[in-house]
Amino acid sequence: MPGSKVKRAALTVAMLLLSACASQPPVALRGTGDLGVIVERATGRLQVIETTQRRALAQVSGLGDLSHASVVFSRDSRYAYVFGRDGGLTKVDLLTATIANRVVQAGNAIGGAISQDGRILVAQNYEPGGIKAFDAGTLELLADVPAAYGPDGKRSKVVGLADLPGNRFVYSLFDANEIRVTDLSDPQHPKTERYPSGKQPYDALVTPDGRYYIAGLFGEDGLSMLDLWHAEKGVRTILPGYGRGEQALPVYKMPHLRGWAVAGGRAYLPAIGRHEVLVVELGSWKEIARIPVKSQPVFVMARPDGREVWVNFAFPDNGWVQVIDTIQNNIVDTLQPGRAILHMEFAPKGEEVWVSARDDNKVVIYGTAKRDKRAELPAASPSGIFFTSRAFRTGF
Amino acid sequence: MLIAAFLPALVVPVHAQGPAPDDKRQRELVHMVRQDCGSCHGLTLQGGLGPALTPAALRGKPSEGLVATIIGGRPGTPMPPFRGLIEESEAAWVVERLLEGFPADGGPQSAQRTAGTR
């Protein structure tokens, strides 16, 4: 039949095209396990970087307001999902350094997470308050879960979003003093459980095993902890009144807990309004130590082996980084990598750390064994640094 | 309340608060507002944990109150006092710029590196 001949011819052409593609790959073959991105916040741009050679591979522009951008990775580590401050959610192909897809999903957003199975992205939003779930392949909206509270259904800003086993997500409601867990295993029918927490949770972390969720509180001294293996017991207050009787200092930048620091069975946590890192034993929730540091800690991050914890600080003391020894629980080094240190990211096994110096337009790379400077990369107003090894970690 | 008692002292006409900051300081202030205030209010000042600081969002709000908020903060909210980091005349200059549409960031002042930098 003429019809089938046409079809066969079309098929042949298609196969020729395919084989032509196969013999001329559009990009050089490479893996993605040593790739990452640097957020250039002022220009709304990403640098795609490679950690092995410590170099930039490409730039990707057009991502909107990246002043508080966060990034998660697809489980094949090929795609970076960038959550912009302006509600933009962009899927960036690290191999071709192009935008694979982009939606503007909210008015004012503060980050996101990816599900255990890698199929669902969840954005946490300030405006309108709540979370939204998206298909990681198509960025199609799957679920909209408003963070409504109180008799008149006001919506709270959402903070501290993290992924949990079972395609569940845990997050905190800044205005509603609540922690919520939403089960998205059937995205068309999200199920949410609510737990009253302490006052004004500002950010939170989940431990690497997905068991404990710890939210820092702005409205009181202390932290809220939910044991997700025994969620029926509700939220417990830990380190209550750690600064009792002392006047809290002005907070020029909210600490971040999501760069979690769990090391040797302990959590290292930034105190709010104090020049201290708090150390608490997981499980017993006893205070182990308070480590005096140079200023107000923002990120308190454990080296992947847990032997050290690196700390950066809020404005105006943000040119410093301090390193804590996790056996002695004291400061072993104080560094000045540059002006306005916004973020740190460890190589997957922790031999190097990349540090962004926003006001010096560079990223500084240190070896962690001797804390020696190994390289600098130019970057325009760099903020967050994210490596693809995050793809395989709960809470990242 | 103690803070409320001190507020009237801050409420003085914006234009009667000393000289405008010099060019170098203006550049620093613009950078600080965009980058550091921007961590709560957004780099584009469209809001975040803190409210938007665009001319539309600030319309109808008296300058004196905005200056007082910068200097003294807003107790009970995350807005910290910037007293000690910024002069009142500088805060007034910032408020005037916010009300007319804030300038773009020209970048930080050129580096003055300390000897201890490593």
Interface residues (C-beta under 8 A of the other chain):
Chain A: R41 A42 D65 L66 S67 H68 R85 D86 N108 I110 Y126 E127 K157 F174 Y202 F218 P250 V251 Y252 K253 M254 F315 P316 L335 Q336 G338 R339 A340 R358 D359 D360 K373 S381
Chain B: H31 M32 R34 Q35 D36 G38 S39 C40 G42 L43 T44 Q46 G47 G48 L49 G73 P78 P80 P81 L85 D105 G107 P108 A111 T114 G116 T117 R118
